[in-house]
Amino acid sequence: MNTVSNLRPFINIGPGYTIKKYLESRGWNQEDLAQIIDISPKQLSKIINDKAHITIKVAKLLADAFSTSAEFWVNLDTQYRLKLEPITDKETATQIKAKIRKFMPVSEIRKKGWFSIDNTASGYESLYENIWDKKPNDISIYENCEKKYCARQSKTNEEFTNYYSTTWQRIALLKAKTINVPKYNKDKLHKIIKNYTSYTVSTNGINEIIADLNQAGIKFLVLSHLTKTYLDGACFYDEENPVIVYTCRYDRIDNFWFTLAHEIAHVIKHLSNFKDKYFLDDLTNNDSNDQLEKEADEKAEELLRVEEIITESLQYTKYFSEEKLNIISKKLKIEQSVILGILQHKGYVDYRKLNKYKKKVKDKFPSEINFG
């Protein structure tokens, strides 16, 4: 275990020194003060020599004598006594754990099963080293970490959002390194893009598109988001291979197909220009004015044929039913939940309608790429 030094500051001035200074300023001696506050000279001598605690009663008397506050004397005595005590192993462990916890939600990482972690300072240190291959006293990776990624995120607590997002991306990268794919082939990715909606109606479409992405040299994995990161998806490079991550934050098939389309858009349009950075996306954040995000949204809508879906639905805007949804799905060869999700997102259909088509997606991923 790396230990925090148990040395206290060299100078530890007790309250007795301050009492002496007050006596000098007034031209009093100890006997004068003993008479004024009505305690024995022996008791006062112990206090001035820092051998006796200043009780609340004595603190009030000193406050009256020197026109200060009782809190002033209590705090002086408490600070002096604290500095006399050596730091215990438990205090050292608490300091280590608190420092590491600032940068990563350890309990949550343990619950997700990403790493085996002992609830000890050594366990926390091992986690940090396993993630970063660095000692916990090296926190340089978190300095200006927000500059290392292109983010479309809500930030209710920006510091933790930055730190936890950086930790999450690193864990995603480590998981991605366990996936083997061939060299990245952009032509194969363009073929996937061209046939994107056909995967949505295939019985095994999710597994098929993941397999085709892998054949194109793109790693795909599922890794849930960490608290305060607000992530739907991400993409970045693992050496020469693009990586796409889906968080399953919203466990719906339509959310998967849109998030995947958005991340594919980043890969095809932007990622090669930002090899040293990573894209982190909260797709519910519609306030983003970032040009790259707008371009990715537009490309994703192109993949999903959003314009065609809207055009086909306009004739049914007065009464949109399950029958009409199936008609559009059959004509465009796009899965119903995808069509419904797009129309609801665009405001053409009420979110409360046709809930039977809001299908779950979490259990449809191959276990070897679903890291929980």
C-alpha positions in Angstrom: 0.0 0.0 0.0 1.2 3.4 -0.8 1.1 5.3 2.4 0.5 9.0 3.1 3.2 10.5 5.3 2.2 10.3 9.0 4.3 13.3 9.9 2.5 16.3 11.2 3.6 19.9 10.5 6.9 20.6 12.4 5.4 23.5 14.4 2.4 22.8 16.4 1.5 25.8 18.5 -0.9 25.2 21.4 -3.4 27.6 22.8 -1.1 28.3 25.7 1.1 30.4 23.4 -1.9 32.5 22.4 -2.9 33.1 26.1 0.6 34.3 26.8 0.4 36.8 24.0 -2.9 38.1 25.3 -1.4 38.5 28.8 1.6 40.4 27.4 -0.6 42.8 25.4 -2.5 43.6 28.6 0.4 43.7 31.0 -1.1 40.8 33.0 0.6 37.8 34.6 -0.8 34.3 35.1 -1.9 35.1 38.7 -3.9 38.1 37.4 -5.7 35.9 34.9 -6.3 33.2 37.4 -8.1 35.7 39.7 -10.0 37.3 36.8 -11.5 34.0 35.5 -11.6 32.5 39.0 -9.6 29.3 38.5 -6.6 28.0 40.5 -3.1 29.1 39.4 -2.2 25.4 39.1 -5.0 24.7 36.7 -4.2 27.8 34.6 -0.5 26.8 34.5 -1.5 23.4 33.0 -3.6 25.1 30.4 -0.9 27.6 29.4 1.6 24.7 29.2 -0.8 22.8 27.0 -1.0 20.0 29.5 -4.8 20.4 30.1 -7.7 20.6 27.7 -9.6 23.9 27.4 -13.1 22.9 28.4 -16.1 24.8 27.1 -16.5 26.4 30.5 -12.9 27.7 30.5 -13.2 28.8 26.9 -16.2 31.0 27.8 -14.2 32.5 30.7 -11.2 33.2 28.4 -13.6 34.7 25.8 -15.0 37.1 28.4 -11.5 38.0 29.7 -9.9 38.7 26.3 -13.0 39.9 24.4 -12.9 36.9 21.9 -15.3 34.1 21.3 -15.5 30.8 23.1 -15.2 29.0 19.7 -11.8 30.6 19.2 -10.4 28.9 22.2 -12.1 25.6 21.7 -10.9 25.5 18.1 -7.3 26.4 19.1 -7.2 23.5 21.6 -8.9 21.0 19.2 -6.5 21.8 16.4 -3.5 21.4 18.7 -4.7 18.1 20.1 -5.5 16.7 16.6 -2.0 17.5 15.4 -0.5 15.7 18.4 -2.1 12.4 17.2 -0.3 10.3 14.6 -2.3 9.4 11.5 -3.6 5.8 12.0 -3.6 3.1 9.3 -7.4 3.5 9.1 -7.0 7.3 8.4 -4.4 6.6 5.8 -6.6 4.0 4.1 -9.5 6.5 4.1 -7.4 9.2 2.4 -6.3 6.7 -0.3 -9.8 5.5 -1.0 -11.3 9.0 -1.0 -8.7 10.2 -3.5 -9.3 7.3 -5.9 -13.1 7.6 -5.4 -13.0 11.1 -6.7 -12.0 9.8 -10.1 -14.0 6.6 -10.4 -17.2 5.3 -8.7 -15.5 2.2 -7.2 -18.7 0.6 -5.7 -20.5 0.9 -9.0 -17.6 -0.6 -11.0 -17.6 -3.5 -8.5 -21.4 -4.0 -8.8 -21.1 -4.1 -12.6 -18.6 -6.9 -12.3 -16.0 -5.1 -14.5 -13.2 -5.7 -12.0 -12.9 -7.7 -8.8 -12.3 -5.2 -6.0 -11.5 -5.5 -2.3 -13.0 -2.8 -0.2 -9.6 -1.9 1.1 -7.1 0.8 0.3 -5.0 -1.8 -1.5 -8.0 -2.9 -3.4 -8.7 0.6 -4.6 -5.1 1.1 -5.5 -5.1 -2.2 -7.5 -8.2 -1.1 -9.4 -6.5 2.2 -10.3 -3.4 0.4 -11.5 -5.4 -2.2 -13.5 -7.3 0.6 -15.3 -4.5 3.0 -16.0 -1.3 1.0 -15.6 -0.2 3.8 -13.3 0.3 4.3 -9.6 -2.6 6.2 -7.9 -0.3 9.1 -7.1 -0.1 9.8 -10.8 -3.4 11.5 -11.7 -2.0 13.3 -14.8 -4.5 11.5 -17.0 -7.3 13.4 -15.4 -5.7 16.8 -15.8 -7.7 18.8 -18.5 -9.4 15.5 -19.3 -12.3 17.3 -20.9 -10.0 18.3 -23.8 -9.4 14.7 -24.6 -12.8 13.9 -25.9 -15.5 15.4 -28.1 -18.6 15.2 -25.9 -22.3 15.7 -26.3 -23.3 15.5 -22.7 -25.4 17.0 -19.9 -23.3 18.1 -17.0 -25.1 18.5 -13.8 -21.8 18.1 -12.0 -19.1 18.9 -14.6 -16.1 17.7 -12.6 -17.4 14.3 -11.9 -18.8 14.0 -15.4 -15.4 14.6 -16.8 -13.6 12.3 -14.4 -16.1 9.4 -14.7 -16.4 9.8 -18.4 -12.6 9.5 -18.7 -12.6 6.4 -16.5 -15.5 4.8 -18.4 -13.8 5.3 -21.8 -10.6 3.8 -20.5 -12.5 0.7 -19.3 -14.3 0.5 -22.6 -10.9 0.6 -24.4 -9.6 -2.2 -22.1 -12.7 -4.3 -22.9 -12.3 -3.6 -26.6 -8.7 -4.9 -26.6 -10.2 -8.4 -25.8 -12.0 -8.4 -29.2 -10.1 -9.5 -32.3 -11.0 -8.0 -35.7 -9.1 -7.7 -39.0 -7.8 -4.5 -40.4 -10.3 -1.6 -40.8 -11.9 -1.7 -44.2 -13.9 1.5 -45.0 -15.4 0.0 -48.2 -17.0 -2.8 -46.1 -18.4 -0.1 -43.7 -20.0 1.7 -46.7 -21.7 -1.5 -47.6 -23.2 -1.8 -44.1 -24.3 1.9 -44.3 -26.0 1.2 -47.7 -28.0 -1.7 -46.3 -28.4 -0.4 -42.8 -32.2 -0.6 -42.5 -32.3 -4.2 -43.9 -30.6 -5.4 -40.7 -33.6 -4.0 -38.7 -36.1 -6.4 -40.3 -33.8 -9.5 -40.2 -34.6 -12.0 -37.6 -31.0 -12.0 -36.4 -30.3 -8.5 -37.5 -28.4 -7.3 -34.4 -26.0 -10.2 -34.5 -25.6 -9.9 -38.2 -24.6 -6.2 -38.2 -22.2 -6.8 -35.3 -20.6 -9.6 -37.3 -20.4 -7.4 -40.4 -18.9 -4.5 -38.4 -16.3 -6.9 -37.0 -15.5 -8.1 -40.6 -15.1 -4.4 -41.5 -12.5 -4.1 -38.7 -14.8 -2.3 -36.3 -15.0 -3.5 -32.7 -18.5 -3.3 -31.2 -19.2 -3.8 -27.5 -21.9 -3.2 -24.9 -20.8 -1.4 -21.7 -23.3 0.3 -19.4 -22.7 4.0 -18.6 -21.4 5.1 -15.2 -23.3 7.5 -12.9 -23.1 11.1 -13.9 -21.8 10.3 -17.4 -25.2 10.3 -19.2 -23.9 8.3 -22.1 -25.8 6.5 -24.9 -22.8 5.6 -27.1 -19.2 6.3 -27.9 -16.6 5.7 -30.5 -12.8 5.9 -30.6 -9.8 4.1 -31.9 -8.0 1.1 -30.5 -4.7 1.5 -32.3 -5.9 1.3 -36.0 -9.4 -0.1 -35.4 -12.5 2.0 -34.7 -14.4 1.0 -31.6 -18.2 1.6 -31.1 -19.7 1.2 -27.7 -23.4 1.0 -26.9 -24.5 1.6 -23.2 -28.0 0.3 -23.4 -28.9 3.3 -21.2 -32.4 3.2 -22.8 -33.1 -0.5 -23.3 -35.1 -0.3 -26.5 -34.4 -1.6 -30.0 -35.1 1.7 -31.7 -32.6 3.4 -29.4 -30.0 0.9 -30.3 -30.5 1.4 -34.1 -30.3 5.1 -33.8 -27.3 5.2 -31.5 -25.4 2.7 -33.6 -26.2 4.8 -36.7 -25.0 7.9 -35.0 -21.7 6.3 -33.9 -21.2 4.8 -37.4 -21.7 8.4 -38.7 -18.9 9.6 -36.5 -16.6 6.8 -37.7 -17.2 7.4 -41.4 -17.1 11.2 -41.2 -15.0 12.3 -38.2 -13.0 9.7 -36.3 -10.0 9.6 -38.6 -9.5 13.3 -38.0 -9.6 12.9 -34.2 -7.5 9.7 -33.6 -6.2 11.0 -30.3 -9.7 11.8 -29.0 -12.9 10.0 -28.5 -16.6 10.8 -29.1 -18.9 10.5 -26.1 -22.6 10.9 -26.8 -25.7 11.7 -24.8 -28.2 11.6 -27.6 -31.0 13.1 -25.4 -29.0 16.3 -25.2 -30.7 18.2 -28.0 -29.1 21.5 -27.1 -25.8 20.6 -28.6 -24.7 23.2 -31.2 -21.6 21.2 -32.1 -21.2 21.0 -35.9 -19.8 17.5 -35.7 -22.8 16.3 -33.7 -25.2 17.9 -36.2 -23.4 16.2 -39.1 -23.5 12.8 -37.2 -27.3 13.3 -36.6 -27.9 14.1 -40.2 -25.9 11.0 -41.4 -27.7 8.8 -38.9 -31.1 10.0 -40.2 -29.8 9.2 -43.7 -28.9 5.6 -42.7 -32.3 5.2 -41.0 -34.2 6.8 -44.0 -35.9 9.2 -41.7 -37.2 11.4 -44.5 -38.9 8.4 -46.3 -40.5 7.3 -43.0 -41.9 10.8 -42.3 -43.2 11.1 -45.9 -45.0 7.8 -45.7 -46.5 8.6 -42.3 -47.9 12.0 -43.3 -51.1 10.5 -44.8 -51.8 8.9 -41.5 -51.2 11.8 -39.1 -54.9 12.2 -38.1 -55.0 8.6 -36.9 -51.9 6.6 -36.6 -52.6 3.0 -35.7 -50.8 -0.3 -35.5 -52.2 -1.2 -38.9 -50.7 2.0 -40.5 -47.4 1.3 -38.8 -47.3 -2.2 -40.3 -48.2 -0.8 -43.7 -45.2 1.6 -43.6 -42.9 -1.1 -42.2 -43.8 -3.5 -45.0 -43.4 -0.9 -47.7 -40.1 0.5 -46.6 -38.7 -2.8 -45.2 -37.8 -1.2 -41.8 -38.7 -2.7 -38.4 -41.8 -1.3 -36.7 -40.1 -0.2 -33.5 -37.6 1.9 -35.5 -40.3 3.6 -37.5 -42.4 4.3 -34.3 -39.4 5.6 -32.4 -38.5 8.0 -35.2 -42.0 9.3 -35.6 -42.4 9.8 -31.8 -39.0 11.5 -31.6 -40.0 13.8 -34.4 -43.4 14.6 -32.8 -45.6 12.9 -35.3 -46.9 10.2 -32.9 -47.7 10.4 -29.2 -45.1 8.7 -27.0 -47.9 6.8 -25.2 -49.1 5.0 -28.3 -48.2 1.4 -29.4 -46.0 0.6 -26.4 -46.0 -3.1 -27.5 -43.4 -2.1 -30.1 -41.0 -0.6 -27.6 -39.0 -3.8 -27.4 -36.1 -4.6 -25.2 -32.7 -5.0 -26.7 -30.3 -5.8 -23.8 -30.6 -9.6 -24.0 -30.1 -9.7 -27.8 -26.4 -9.1 -27.8 -23.8 -11.9 -27.9 -22.5 -12.5 -24.4 -18.8 -12.2 -25.4 -19.2 -8.5 -26.3 -21.8 -7.6 -23.6 -19.7 -6.6 -20.6 -22.6 -5.4 -18.5 
